[in-house]
Amino acid sequence: MTHTETHITDYRVYGWVLFALLVLTTITITVTWIDLSALTVLVALMIASVKSFIVLKYFMHLKFESRLFTVFVVMVLSIYLLVIGLTFFDYLLR
Amino acid sequence: MEIHRDDIGARLGMWLFIFTEILLFGGLFLVYAVMRHRYSVEFHQAAHQLNAFIGTVNTVVLLLSSATVAMSITAVQRGEKRKGVLLLFITLLCAGVFLFNKYLEWGHKISIGLYPGSDMMIGLKHGYILFFSLYFFMTGLHMLHLVVGSIILTIVMLKIQTGSINPGKYTLLENGGLYWHLVDLIWIFLFPLLYLIT
């Protein structure tokens, strides 16, 4: 058997995580009512990133998995951010 | 004789698959980003056509469904079979609500002639065509994932019921859950980028 020290998360933890995600959703919606012009996209993306971080860490169990999983996720996201960066570098300086 | 099993390996495999999905949607988000930069005014105006209320309801529904999937893992680990099945059933119900809302949303757009390739859409400005094409393609692909996820979770739910997913063996539930959270994760970005930035 390969069942090594399984972590059982309490229901309440997920309840709080859900609550936090709903609060963040409310903030995202409220922020769009305020006109931040150029910053709107940035703020929306920042809140979405915080939400994804919570989903990845708690719902997707990265917090309790081996570090290897987190390293992989960070690598993939870094590559993706690099691609976005390079694309805009090319696009804006054409 | 004991059959060899590698749960961590199975989950790692699922994660590798999720990475390919992230890059698939990532490509679309990249197109969105560049086109939004190029046609910022038109994207801005076109987004007003989307129903932010339905978008918000679907966001809440998806978050709730993600929480219940996560909770069902706890239930199965603790051997609370009925609870596990019930929680997954709530998830599937949420998926149904999501799809129904999408039906209303898309149905309305199609009824007024707004869909890729329609006469109305061809007549629109370039930025509008791009926005609505991306909207239909990205939410459509997301919806396809949601349908697939629902099928997987239905199978998982039945397997919990029959006992082939049990406190000693529940990797399929974990991997199905990971897939479902991915669907949620993508929506977390789709929602503000398509519906809210008006």
Interface residues (C-beta under 8 A of the other chain):
Chain A: M1 T2 H3 T6 I8 T9 D10 Y11 Y14 G15 V17 L18 L21 L22 T25 T28 I29 T32 T40 V41 A44 L45 I47 A48 K51 S52 V55 L56 Y58 F59 M60 H61 E65 S66 L68 F69 F72 V73 V76 L77 Y80 V83 I84 T87 F88 Y91
Chain B: E2 R5 D6 D7 I8 R11 L12 W15 L16 F19 I22 L23 G26 L30 A33 V34 H37 A52 T56 T59 V60 L63 L64 S66 A67 V69 A70 M71 I73 T74 Q77 R78 G168 E174 G177 L178 H181 D184 L185 I188 F189 F191 P192 L193 L196 I197 T198
